[in-house]
């Protein structure tokens, strides 16, 4: 199964609106549809890659179960992220 998230985009919505959409989508899969986290892989490219990374960090920081993996293609992340995590 492939699920594509239709998250809110800039400039109409500012961060963390898209992150809220991503968290809601992930929790819908895990809590409502009971899809095991070991069967979930998060993927995104460019800004979607950055959003995927933000989702993973949010899940980690809030002690939610993490997906089995992630595919980030040229994720769009800020310079502060590069300095902090490189």
URWOWO-V477939 format. One record per residue. N is the residue number from 1. BURIAL is 1 if it has 24 or more other C-alpha atoms within 12 Angstrom, else 0. Layout:
N | BURIAL
N | BURIAL
This chain:
1 | 0
2 | 0
3 | 0
4 | 0
5 | 1
6 | 0
7 | 1
8 | 0
9 | 0
10 | 0
11 | 0
12 | 0
13 | 0
14 | 0
15 | 0
16 | 0
17 | 0
18 | 1
19 | 1
20 | 1
21 | 1
22 | 1
23 | 1
24 | 0
25 | 1
26 | 1
27 | 1
28 | 0
29 | 1
30 | 0
31 | 0
32 | 0
33 | 0
34 | 0
35 | 0
36 | 0
37 | 0
38 | 0
39 | 0
40 | 1
41 | 1
42 | 1
43 | 1
44 | 1
45 | 0
46 | 0
47 | 1
48 | 1
49 | 1
50 | 1
51 | 1
52 | 1
53 | 1
54 | 1
55 | 1
56 | 1
57 | 0
58 | 0
59 | 1
60 | 0
61 | 0
62 | 0
63 | 0
64 | 0
65 | 1
66 | 1
67 | 1
68 | 0
69 | 0
70 | 1
71 | 0
72 | 1
73 | 0
74 | 0
75 | 0
76 | 0
77 | 0
78 | 0
79 | 0
80 | 0
81 | 0
82 | 0
83 | 0
84 | 0
85 | 0
86 | 0
